[in-house]
Amino acid sequence: MNAKILYDCHMHTSFSGDSEAPMEEMVRTARKKELAGITFTDHLDLDYRENPGLFDLDLKSYTESVRAMQTKYNDDGFHIYYGIELGLQPHLAERHARLLARYPFDYVIGSTHVVDGYDPYYPLYFEKFGVQEGLRRYYRMILENIRAFPLFDSLGHLDYILRYLSPLPEELTYKPDGSPYGNADFMAEIDAILLELISRGIALELNTGSYRKGRLDPNPERMVLKRYYELGGRKITLGADAHSPEHIALGFTEIPAGYPLNQKEHFSSALSLLKETGFDSYLIFDGRRPRKIPLKKARSEGK
């Protein structure tokens, strides 16, 4: 990896309800992988009804821990940033605004995990809404969330919902004509999301966490990334959504371990995909201010 240009700006630690990773172990692994820096973005999903309290965040302890890691490890060749991933829901907008006024985050991801009280992570979501309506509701909720609370820096994993189609019975994920449901069926909704981001100056995240779920594309899929660029979008952030150390910078420059052998010829690393699409840089945030990281120096592998 190129130590001077790679930043992973989406990762979780034991402060998140779905991770057991010690914060210091994440730092040490990132340094071993020769990253230039990382941003901790532990979850805060208020009013998470399916598992109440799971994604509450002890902000005092979290902040103290990040500051301790910064004091111990920040130097000229490596920097730790203080971020958060907010689980957006329209009725939480005022609470989120008060939170951001109180805590001096470097970077804020806004993500949609919950639709009408249900998270697509759980099969109950698709049991209730079905695949077609579930996908449509999800994308419409993203747009509603942006309009209700546009005070974040980057939209997290736009098509997160696709990660959770694979475990479903195959017959549920196909349309009557025999083709699978996917983003192509909802481009009107996706275009509306992308145009809203562009008009408000909010970045789009390229999230490689989908590789952990066995998917062949990052979130969002390359067709959505290309469409974002076609519409004029140029603000991109980069994160692996790691919940354990081995997944830091997953797929940024190399084929991930466990990637399907019969699909390796189709693999594009995150950096390659950005460059193929037309991007010449991505963004990191420091004190909520964006800084461009040029891609021209990046070494990337894969297609």
Long-range contacts (C-beta under 8 A, 24 or more apart in sequence): 1-33, 1-34, 1-35, 1-249, 1-252, 1-253, 1-254, 1-299, 2-34, 2-253, 2-297, 2-298, 2-299, 3-34, 3-35, 3-36, 3-77, 4-36, 4-297, 5-36, 5-293, 5-294, 5-295, 5-297, 5-298, 6-33, 6-34, 6-35, 6-36, 6-249, 6-252, 6-253, 6-298, 7-35, 7-36, 7-37, 7-38, 7-39, 7-238, 7-284, 7-293, 8-35, 8-38, 8-39, 8-238, 8-239, 8-240, 8-242, 8-248, 8-249, 8-252, 9-38, 9-39, 9-41, 9-81, 9-83, 9-107, 9-237, 9-238, 9-239, 9-284, 9-285, 10-39, 10-41, 10-85, 10-109, 10-156, 10-205, 10-207, 10-209, 10-237, 10-238, 10-239, 10-240, 10-241, 10-242, 11-38, 11-39, 11-40, 11-41, 11-239, 11-240, 11-241, 11-242, 11-243, 11-248, 12-40, 12-41, 12-42, 12-43, 12-85, 12-241, 12-242, 12-243, 13-40, 13-42, 15-42, 15-57, 15-58, 15-61, 15-62, 15-65, 16-42, 16-43, 16-55, 16-57, 16-243, 17-43, 17-51, 17-53, 17-54, 17-55, 17-56, 18-43, 18-54, 18-55, 18-243, 19-243, 19-244, 20-244, 21-242, 21-243, 21-244, 21-245, 23-65, 23-66, 23-69, 24-69, 25-245, 26-242, 26-245, 26-248, 27-69, 27-73, 27-80, 28-245, 29-245, 29-246, 29-248, 30-78, 30-248, 30-249, 31-73, 31-78, 33-248, 33-249, 35-78, 35-248, 35-249, 36-77, 36-78, 36-79, 37-78, 37-79, 37-80, 37-81, 37-284, 38-80, 38-81, 38-248, 39-80, 39-81, 39-82, 39-83, 39-106, 39-107, 39-239, 39-284, 39-285, 40-66, 40-69, 40-80, 40-81, 40-82, 40-83, 41-83, 41-84, 41-85, 41-107, 41-109, 41-239, 42-84, 42-85, 43-85, 43-87, 44-84, 44-85, 44-86, 44-87, 44-99, 45-86, 45-87, 45-113, 45-114, 46-87, 46-89, 46-92, 46-95, 47-89, 47-91, 47-92, 47-114, 48-87, 48-113, 48-114, 48-119, 49-114, 49-117, 50-117, 50-118, 50-119, 50-122, 50-124, 55-87, 57-84, 59-99, 59-103, 63-103, 81-106, 81-107, 81-284, 81-285, 81-286, 82-106, 82-107, 83-107, 83-108, 83-109, 83-285, 84-108, 84-109, 85-109, 85-111, 85-156, 86-110, 86-111, 86-152, 87-111, 87-112, 87-113, 87-114, 88-112, 88-145, 88-146, 88-148, 88-149, 88-152, 89-114, 89-145, 90-144, 90-145, 90-148, 90-149, 92-149, 93-148, 93-149, 96-149, 96-151, 97-149, 97-151, 100-151, 104-287, 105-288, 106-285, 106-286, 106-287, 106-288, 107-153, 107-154, 107-284, 107-285, 107-286, 107-288, 108-151, 108-152, 108-153, 108-154, 108-288, 109-152, 109-153, 109-154, 109-155, 109-156, 109-205, 109-237, 109-239, 110-145, 110-146, 110-149, 110-152, 110-153, 110-154, 110-155, 110-156, 110-202, 111-155, 111-156, 111-157, 111-160, 112-138, 112-141, 112-142, 112-145, 112-156, 112-160, 113-160, 115-141, 116-141, 120-160, 120-161, 120-164, 121-164, 123-167, 123-168, 125-164, 126-164, 126-168, 126-172, 130-172, 131-165, 131-168, 131-172, 131-173, 131-181, 132-175, 132-181, 132-185, 134-161, 135-161, 135-181, 135-185, 135-186, 136-186, 136-189, 139-186, 139-189, 139-190, 139-193, 140-189, 142-193, 143-189, 143-192, 143-193, 143-196, 146-193, 146-196, 146-197, 146-200, 146-202, 147-196, 150-200, 150-202, 152-202, 153-202, 153-203, 153-237, 153-285, 153-288, 153-290, 154-202, 154-203, 154-204, 154-205, 154-235, 154-237, 154-283, 154-285, 155-193, 155-197, 155-202, 155-203, 155-204, 155-205, 156-205, 156-207, 156-239, 157-205, 157-207, 157-209, 157-210, 157-219, 157-220, 157-241, 158-190, 158-193, 158-204, 158-205, 158-219, 158-220, 158-224, 159-183, 159-190, 159-219, 159-220, 159-221, 159-224, 160-207, 160-219, 162-210, 162-215, 162-219, 162-221, 163-209, 163-210, 163-213, 163-215, 163-219, 164-213, 166-213, 166-214, 166-215, 182-221, 183-220, 183-221, 183-223, 183-224, 184-223, 187-227, 190-220, 190-224, 190-227, 191-227, 191-231, 194-224, 194-227, 194-228, 194-231, 194-233, 195-231, 197-228, 197-233, 197-235, 198-228, 198-231, 198-232, 198-233, 201-235, 202-235, 203-235, 203-236, 203-237, 203-283, 203-290, 204-228, 204-233, 204-235, 204-236, 204-237, 205-236, 205-237, 205-238, 205-239, 206-236, 206-237, 206-238, 206-239, 206-270, 206-273, 206-274, 206-282, 207-239, 207-240, 207-241, 208-239, 208-240, 208-241, 208-250, 208-251, 208-252, 208-256, 208-270, 209-239, 209-240, 209-241, 209-242, 209-247, 209-250, 211-250, 211-251, 211-256, 211-259, 212-241, 212-247, 212-250, 212-256, 214-258, 214-260, 216-260, 216-263, 216-266, 216-267, 218-251, 218-270, 218-273, 222-268, 222-273, 222-277, 225-273, 225-274, 225-277, 226-277, 229-277, 229-278, 229-279, 234-279, 235-283, 235-290, 236-274, 236-279, 236-281, 236-282, 236-283, 237-282, 237-283, 237-284, 237-285, 238-270, 238-274, 238-282, 252-300, 253-298, 253-299, 253-300, 253-301, 254-301, 254-302, 255-301, 255-302, 265-303, 266-303, 267-302, 267-303, 268-302, 268-303, 269-300, 269-301, 269-302, 270-300, 271-295, 271-298, 271-300, 272-300, 272-301, 272-302, 272-303, 275-300
